[in-house]
Structures are given as C-alpha cells and as structure tokens.
Amino acid sequence: MSASASLSTHVLDTHNGRPASGLRVALSRIDDGREVSIGVRQTDSDGRVREFATGLTPGTYRLSFDVGSYFKDRHALFSSVSLEVVLDAGHHHVPLLVSPFACIAYRGT
C-alpha cells in the first residue's frame, strides 16, 4: 500500500488585515490532463480549511480560490486564483495571502 497525502489551506486577506472567512475553495485532481473534482469547502472564521482532504493519492492537484466573490464589493483584478500543486506522501499546507490586486502562495508547515 502506498503512502497517502493530505491537504489544508489558510487564506489571509492582506487588504483588510484579517483572515478571509467564508471564501470558497475547490480542490480537484489533475489526472492525464483531466480535472477530477475532489470537493468544495469554505474557509472558517480563521480563514482555514483545516482538513481539506486526507487519503489523497500523491500527484498533481488544483486548488481554486473564489476571490472574486470574496471581494465582490471591490473592483478586484482576480476573479479566482488557481494553484496547481504536486503532492507527495504526507501533509501539505498551502497558505494564500490575497488582496483585490495581489496574491502570494507558499508551502506552509
């Protein structure tokens, strides 16, 4: 049996200086060029999706953040931010810092 991967994320609203609560995040697996949906979650009051998925097969996944809806009251540059991440065995945490006109993502701990 091969080892599995797990994923969590944290979104911080750098424009307002607070966690981005209620932001919609979708996860899908990229498999032979096809996108296969894993699920959709919303960030909690701390801007986190603490356990997006566990038991994932290592491979390439896409995290899509619906920042357009989150910043709906502002004229934002991005309608969404999508990250393709390569997961190996073990836990992966992918934070996103976002404002209406900028974003930064990194591998967290």
Wavefront OBJ file of the C-alpha trace (Angstrom):
o trace
v 0.000 0.000 0.000
v 1.432 3.394 -0.973
v 1.577 6.325 1.424
v -1.129 8.956 1.078
v -1.185 12.745 1.088
v -3.361 15.252 2.925
v -4.000 18.942 2.344
v -5.035 22.044 4.272
v -5.088 25.740 3.391
v -5.247 29.134 5.072
v -6.332 32.350 3.324
v -5.391 35.750 4.714
v -6.986 38.957 3.442
v -3.979 41.287 3.395
v -6.077 44.248 2.245
v -8.211 44.216 5.392
v -5.600 42.642 7.672
v -7.687 39.637 8.739
v -8.450 36.006 7.872
v -10.556 35.555 4.733
v -13.548 33.785 6.264
v -16.275 32.331 4.058
v -14.082 32.130 0.953
v -14.990 29.233 -1.378
v -12.111 26.854 -2.232
v -12.338 23.952 -4.689
v -9.936 21.032 -4.950
v -9.512 18.795 -7.964
v -7.012 16.208 -9.126
v -5.300 16.632 -12.489
v -5.234 13.157 -13.998
v -3.948 12.650 -17.577
v -4.968 16.223 -18.451
v -8.465 15.788 -16.974
v -9.656 17.670 -13.918
v -11.491 15.450 -11.427
v -13.325 17.260 -8.621
v -12.434 16.244 -5.065
v -14.648 18.749 -3.269
v -15.519 22.326 -2.374
v -15.160 23.899 1.070
v -15.457 27.335 2.649
v -12.832 28.832 4.897
v -13.784 29.029 8.561
v -13.746 32.159 10.739
v -9.941 31.876 10.947
v -9.635 31.689 7.126
v -8.744 27.997 7.227
v -9.809 24.762 5.651
v -8.103 22.612 8.266
v -8.520 19.229 6.602
v -9.460 19.730 3.003
v -8.719 16.161 2.111
v -6.941 13.144 3.536
v -6.030 9.843 1.912
v -5.104 11.507 -1.371
v -3.010 9.656 -3.911
v 0.235 11.568 -4.460
v 0.047 13.572 -7.697
v -0.960 16.934 -9.147
v -3.924 18.821 -7.705
v -5.551 22.193 -8.372
v -6.708 24.483 -5.574
v -9.086 27.180 -6.868
v -9.893 30.125 -4.618
v -13.025 32.158 -5.434
v -11.554 35.554 -4.562
v -13.910 37.401 -6.939
v -16.928 36.545 -4.806
v -14.994 37.268 -1.627
v -14.018 40.764 -2.851
v -17.402 41.335 -4.555
v -17.761 44.834 -3.068
v -14.472 45.956 -4.634
v -13.269 46.134 -8.202
v -10.756 43.267 -7.971
v -8.215 42.207 -10.583
v -8.708 38.480 -9.965
v -11.954 36.546 -10.196
v -10.179 33.431 -8.984
v -6.722 32.220 -8.054
v -5.788 28.666 -9.043
v -2.703 26.832 -7.910
v -1.502 23.512 -9.290
v 0.398 21.734 -6.558
v 2.313 18.479 -6.645
v 1.641 16.463 -3.507
v 3.836 13.629 -2.353
v 3.170 11.465 0.682
v 2.494 13.331 3.924
v 0.690 16.502 4.921
v 0.787 19.689 2.808
v -0.357 23.130 3.929
v -0.818 25.819 1.259
v -1.456 29.348 2.574
v -2.672 32.133 0.269
v -2.234 35.828 1.016
v -4.687 37.803 -1.105
v -5.875 41.340 -1.741
v -8.009 42.726 -4.587
v -4.836 43.291 -6.673
v -2.186 40.827 -5.476
v -1.673 37.307 -4.215
v 1.139 35.205 -2.771
v 1.102 31.470 -2.082
v 3.699 29.276 -0.438
v 4.174 25.890 1.169
v 3.428 26.235 4.845
v 4.013 23.920 7.760
l 1 2 3 4 5 6 7 8 9 10 11 12 13 14 15 16 17 18 19 20 21 22 23 24 25 26 27 28 29 30 31 32 33 34 35 36 37 38 39 40 41 42 43 44 45 46 47 48 49 50 51 52 53 54 55 56 57 58 59 60 61 62 63 64 65 66 67 68 69 70 71 72 73 74 75 76 77 78 79 80 81 82 83 84 85 86 87 88 89 90 91 92 93 94 95 96 97 98 99 100 101 102 103 104 105 106 107 108 109
